[in-house]
Amino acid sequence: MYDFVSVSVGQTVWAERRHLNSYTDQLRSGVPLSREAACQLIRCTDQELPALLSAAMEARQRFKPGVVTYSRKVFIPLTNLCRDYCGYCTFRRDPGQTGAHTMTPDEVLAVVRAGENMGCTEALFSLGDKPELAFPEMRETLRGLGYKSTLHYLEAMCELVLRETGLLPHPNPGLLSAEWIARLAKVSPSMGLMLETTNASLLAPGAAHDNAPDKVPAKRLHTIEEAGKQNVPFTTGLLMGIGETPEDRVDTLLAIRELHRRYGHIQEAIIQNFRAKPEIPMRDWPEPTQGEMMRTIAVARLLMPDVNIQAPPNLSAPYYDELLDAGINDWGGISPLTPDFINPEKPWPHLEQLKLRTEAKGYLLRQRLPVYPEFVSALTIQPGLLSEKVKAASDSEGYARRSA
């Protein structure tokens, strides 16, 4: 009986590896990874995982060998008032709630100038989605500041940072119309919106996006597509662990891949893992395991071999360096000054420690701008303040001039 089981298990492992190898052989020949193959790979066994990671690493090396990037940033929580009530969010506030705040222009400049003194090149603007539509208090705040909407205020603050400092704005304002994408593109070299998921069932009562009108997948896809039509370098990504299945994760990655195939504007796909917190409705939900992260990152790399794949190191501490083995080539924004206001309980790794752990894996750590090097030249050929600021901040290869 023991011999029979051993043979049976051995045959199964051999068959699994042969199945995986057939997919990786297709990739090497230039055939895009199919949905069926991606769904198989994202559920691969522990025995298959090393082969999957090896295939992802091979694809990553063909893309950008030997270099891992990050952006040295300041995090600007312009306003944490938000009309969406996501089940995993600790960032948002209602007016009058403890910690509710909208930053003034002086506060924005103070943070940005402090970051500039620490070698930062990115001002990441995060904010609630159109809070004035839900809260008269926000409308009053905006009137006091002299603006008609949160987006008008964001536009002015991006322009202020661009004009008064050496940092480059990167706004994450939520859903945007074509008009607003065009307006913000004049005062920022790149922008972002997490797709999170294409599973619309997460909008149902009690699900992660219950009472979150701006999290409708079709609306978010429309914003990302409009950015593509306007050739705006765009950051998006997948949020894992909010009620989706592994197949849903594949579908989300495929939607991102298709938009990049059509427009070529996806500068970065983030694979972000949900982390439970005691104060959120989803506090008892299971977090994605390290194995799920590794599988999902590897499949993302194989689906999008020519896209920068990022995973936040603070959300996988203390073993974040293992994510390099799954095919990421970027750590995202890291701040020496401001916390991660979305996950304040998870501090950024110290930059020197990040450098050491990245180098221990055999890579050179390089500081980039909020816009990736391959998108820099298209920005600098346009006349105007934005072009001048990007030129001043970038070196001859498109990386940050002030590097770590």
C-alpha positions in Angstrom: 0.0 0.0 0.0 2.8 2.5 0.9 4.5 1.8 -2.5 1.3 2.4 -4.4 0.6 5.7 -2.6 4.2 6.9 -3.3 3.9 6.1 -6.9 0.5 7.7 -7.2 1.6 10.9 -5.5 4.8 11.0 -7.5 2.8 10.7 -10.7 0.5 13.5 -9.6 3.4 15.8 -8.9 5.0 15.0 -12.2 1.7 15.6 -14.1 1.3 18.9 -12.3 4.8 20.1 -13.2 4.3 19.0 -16.8 1.0 21.0 -16.9 2.7 24.1 -15.5 5.7 23.7 -17.9 3.3 23.6 -20.8 2.1 27.1 -19.8 5.5 28.5 -19.2 6.7 27.1 -22.6 3.8 29.0 -24.2 4.9 32.2 -22.5 8.4 31.9 -23.7 7.2 31.6 -27.2 5.3 34.8 -26.8 1.7 33.4 -26.4 -0.2 35.5 -23.7 -1.2 33.5 -20.6 -4.9 32.6 -20.9 -7.5 32.9 -18.2 -7.8 29.1 -17.9 -4.0 28.8 -17.4 -3.9 31.7 -14.9 -6.8 30.2 -12.9 -4.9 26.9 -12.8 -1.7 28.6 -11.8 -3.2 30.8 -9.0 -4.4 27.6 -7.4 -1.2 25.6 -7.9 -0.1 23.2 -5.2 2.8 23.7 -2.9 4.8 21.2 -5.0 4.1 23.3 -8.1 4.8 26.7 -6.4 8.6 26.7 -6.9 8.2 26.1 -10.7 5.6 28.9 -10.8 7.9 31.3 -9.0 10.8 30.3 -11.3 8.7 31.1 -14.3 7.7 34.5 -12.9 11.3 35.3 -12.0 12.4 34.5 -15.6 9.7 36.8 -16.9 10.7 39.6 -14.5 14.4 39.3 -15.5 13.5 39.7 -19.1 11.6 42.8 -18.3 13.9 44.8 -16.0 16.9 42.7 -14.9 18.8 43.5 -11.8 16.9 46.6 -10.6 14.1 47.1 -8.1 12.6 50.6 -7.7 10.8 52.7 -5.2 9.5 56.2 -4.9 10.5 58.4 -2.0 7.4 60.2 -1.1 5.4 62.3 1.3 1.8 61.1 1.9 -0.7 64.0 1.7 -4.1 63.0 3.1 -5.8 66.1 1.6 -9.1 65.1 3.2 -10.3 62.0 4.9 -13.9 62.8 4.5 -15.5 60.3 2.1 -18.9 59.3 1.0 -17.9 55.6 0.6 -18.1 53.2 3.5 -15.8 50.3 2.6 -15.7 47.5 5.1 -11.9 47.4 5.4 -11.2 51.2 5.6 -9.8 53.1 8.6 -8.8 56.2 6.5 -12.3 57.7 6.0 -14.2 59.9 8.4 -17.5 61.6 8.7 -17.6 65.3 9.6 -17.3 65.8 13.4 -15.8 62.3 13.9 -12.5 62.1 15.8 -9.6 62.6 13.4 -11.7 64.1 10.5 -9.6 66.7 8.8 -9.1 68.6 5.5 -5.6 70.0 5.1 -5.1 73.7 4.4 -2.7 74.9 1.7 -0.1 75.9 4.4 -0.3 72.4 5.9 0.2 70.8 2.5 3.3 73.0 1.8 4.8 72.4 5.2 4.7 68.6 4.7 6.0 68.8 1.1 8.9 71.1 2.0 9.9 68.9 4.9 9.9 65.9 2.5 11.9 67.8 0.0 14.6 68.3 2.6 14.7 64.5 3.0 15.2 63.7 -0.7 11.5 63.0 -1.5 10.4 63.5 -5.1 6.7 62.4 -4.9 3.7 64.1 -3.2 1.1 61.4 -3.0 -2.4 62.9 -2.6 -4.9 60.6 -1.1 -8.5 61.7 -0.4 -12.0 60.7 0.0 -14.1 60.4 -3.2 -16.3 63.6 -3.6 -17.2 64.1 0.0 -19.1 67.3 -0.7 -21.8 65.3 -2.4 -22.6 63.7 0.9 -21.7 66.3 3.5 -22.7 69.9 3.7 -19.8 70.5 6.1 -17.4 69.7 3.3 -19.1 72.1 1.0 -18.7 74.8 3.6 -15.1 73.9 4.1 -14.5 74.2 0.4 -16.3 77.5 0.2 -14.0 78.8 3.0 -11.0 77.7 1.0 -12.3 79.3 -2.1 -13.1 76.2 -4.2 -16.3 74.7 -5.8 -15.4 71.0 -5.3 -12.8 68.7 -3.8 -11.4 68.1 -7.2 -11.0 71.8 -7.8 -9.1 72.0 -4.5 -6.9 69.0 -5.4 -6.1 70.6 -8.7 -5.0 73.8 -7.0 -2.9 71.9 -4.4 -1.1 69.9 -7.1 -0.3 73.1 -9.0 0.9 74.7 -5.7 3.3 71.8 -5.0 4.5 71.8 -8.6 5.1 75.6 -8.6 6.6 76.0 -5.2 8.6 72.8 -4.6 10.7 70.2 -6.5 8.2 67.4 -5.7 5.9 65.9 -8.3 2.2 65.3 -7.4 0.6 62.0 -7.8 -3.2 62.2 -7.1 -5.5 59.3 -6.1 -8.8 61.1 -6.1 -11.2 58.3 -7.0 -13.5 58.3 -10.0 -12.7 60.9 -12.6 -14.4 62.2 -15.8 -12.5 62.6 -19.0 -12.4 66.4 -18.3 -10.9 65.9 -14.9 -8.3 63.5 -16.1 -7.2 66.2 -18.6 -7.2 68.9 -16.0 -5.2 66.9 -13.4 -2.8 65.7 -16.1 -1.7 69.3 -16.6 -0.5 69.5 -12.9 0.7 65.9 -12.3 2.9 63.5 -14.3 0.9 60.4 -13.3 -2.2 59.5 -11.3 -3.9 56.4 -9.9 -7.0 54.5 -9.0 -7.1 51.0 -7.5 -9.4 48.8 -9.5 -9.5 46.5 -6.5 -11.8 43.9 -8.0 -14.1 43.3 -10.9 -16.5 41.3 -8.7 -19.6 43.4 -8.5 -21.2 41.1 -6.0 -18.9 42.8 -3.3 -21.4 45.7 -3.5 -24.1 43.6 -1.9 -25.3 44.3 1.7 -22.8 43.2 4.2 -20.0 42.8 1.6 -16.8 44.8 1.4 -18.2 47.5 -0.9 -21.7 47.8 0.6 -22.6 51.5 0.7 -19.7 52.4 -1.4 -21.1 54.0 -4.6 -17.7 54.8 -6.1 -16.5 51.1 -6.0 -18.7 49.9 -8.9 -16.1 48.0 -11.0 -17.5 49.3 -14.3 -17.1 52.9 -13.2 -13.6 52.4 -12.1 -12.7 50.6 -15.3 -14.2 53.6 -17.2 -11.9 56.0 -15.3 -8.8 53.9 -16.1 -9.8 53.6 -19.7 -10.3 57.4 -20.0 -6.8 57.9 -18.7 -5.5 55.5 -21.3 -7.3 57.4 -24.1 -5.4 60.5 -22.9 -2.0 58.7 -22.5 -1.8 59.4 -18.8 0.7 57.1 -17.0 -1.6 55.3 -14.6 -1.3 53.2 -11.4 -3.9 50.7 -10.6 -4.1 47.3 -9.0 -5.8 44.4 -7.1 -6.9 44.4 -3.5 -6.7 40.8 -2.2 -8.8 39.3 0.6 -12.0 41.4 0.6 -14.3 38.5 -0.4 -13.1 37.7 -3.9 -12.1 34.2 -5.2 -8.8 33.4 -6.8 -10.6 33.4 -10.1 -11.9 36.9 -9.4 -8.3 38.0 -8.8 -7.4 36.6 -12.3 -10.3 38.4 -13.8 -9.2 41.7 -12.2 -5.6 41.3 -13.5 -7.0 40.4 -16.9 -9.1 43.6 -17.0 -5.9 45.6 -16.2 -4.0 43.7 -18.9 -6.6 44.4 -21.5 -6.6 48.1 -20.8 -2.8 48.2 -21.0 -2.9 46.2 -24.2 -5.2 48.8 -25.8 -3.6 52.0 -24.5 -0.1 51.1 -23.1 -0.6 53.5 -20.1 -0.6 51.1 -17.1 2.7 52.1 -15.5 2.2 50.0 -12.4 -0.1 47.1 -11.1 -0.2 46.9 -7.4 -0.9 43.6 -5.6 -2.1 44.7 -2.2 -3.2 42.4 0.6 -6.0 43.2 3.0 -5.0 43.6 6.6 -7.5 43.2 9.4 -7.9 46.0 12.0 -9.9 45.9 15.2 -12.0 49.0 14.3 -13.3 47.9 10.9 -16.4 45.9 10.0 -14.2 43.3 8.4 -12.0 42.9 11.5 -12.7 39.1 11.7 -12.0 38.4 8.0 -9.0 36.2 7.2 -6.0 37.9 5.7 -4.4 36.6 2.5 -1.6 34.2 3.3 2.0 34.6 2.1 1.4 31.7 -0.2 -1.6 33.4 -1.8 0.4 36.6 -2.2 3.2 34.7 -3.9 0.9 32.9 -6.2 -1.0 36.1 -7.2 2.1 38.2 -7.8 3.6 35.4 -9.9 0.4 35.1 -12.0 0.3 38.9 -12.3 3.9 38.9 -13.6 3.1 36.1 -16.1 -0.1 37.8 -17.3 1.7 41.2 -17.6 5.3 40.6 -18.3 5.9 44.2 -19.5 4.2 46.0 -16.6 5.8 47.1 -13.4 4.4 44.9 -10.6 4.4 46.3 -7.1 3.5 45.0 -3.6 3.7 47.2 -0.5 6.5 46.0 1.8 4.9 47.3 5.0 1.9 45.0 4.5 4.0 41.9 4.3 6.5 42.7 7.0 8.7 41.2 8.3 9.2 38.9 5.4 8.5 41.4 2.6 11.8 40.5 0.8 10.3 37.1 -0.2 7.9 39.0 -2.5 10.9 39.6 -4.8 11.0 35.9 -5.5 7.5 36.1 -7.0 8.3 38.7 -9.6 7.7 42.2 -8.3 10.2 44.9 -9.5 9.0 47.8 -7.3 8.3 48.6 -3.7 5.9 51.5 -4.3 6.0 54.7 -2.4 8.1 54.7 0.8 8.2 57.8 3.1 11.0 58.8 5.5 8.6 61.4 6.9 4.9 60.5 6.8 3.0 57.3 7.9 0.9 55.2 5.6 -2.4 56.9 6.5 -4.3 54.0 4.9 -2.6 51.4 7.1 -1.1 53.5 9.9 -0.4 50.5 12.1 2.0 49.2 9.5 5.1 51.4 9.4 7.2 51.7 6.2 10.5 49.8 6.4 13.5 52.0 7.0 15.0 52.9 3.6 18.5 51.6 4.6 16.9 48.3 5.7 14.9 48.1 2.4 18.1 48.7 0.5 20.0 46.0 2.4 17.3 43.4 2.0 16.8 44.2 -1.7 20.6 43.9 -2.3 20.7 40.7 -0.4 18.4 39.3 -3.1 20.8 40.4 -5.8 19.1 43.6 -6.9 20.1 47.2 -7.1 17.6 49.5 -5.4 16.9 52.7 -7.3 14.7 55.7 -6.5 12.2 56.6 -9.2 9.8 59.4 -9.6 6.0 58.9 -9.2 6.0 58.4 -13.0 8.1 55.4 -14.1 11.3 56.0 -16.2 9.8 54.6 -19.4 7.1 57.2 -19.3 9.3 60.2 -18.6 10.5 61.1 -22.1 6.9 61.6 -23.4 6.2 64.1 -20.5 9.4 66.1 -21.1 8.8 66.9 -24.7 5.7 68.9 -23.9 6.2 72.6 -23.1 5.2 74.0 -19.7 5.8 73.9 -16.0 5.1 70.1 -15.6 7.6 69.2 -18.2 10.2 71.5 -16.7 9.7 70.0 -13.2 9.9 66.4 -14.5 13.2 67.3 -16.4 14.6 68.9 -13.2 13.7 65.8 -11.1 14.9 63.1 -13.4 18.3 61.9 -14.5 19.3 60.8 -18.0 17.7 57.4 -17.5 14.4 58.7 -16.2 15.0 57.8 -12.6 15.0 60.3 -9.7 18.0 62.7 -9.8 18.2 62.6 -6.0 18.7 58.9 -5.5 19.0 56.9 -2.4 
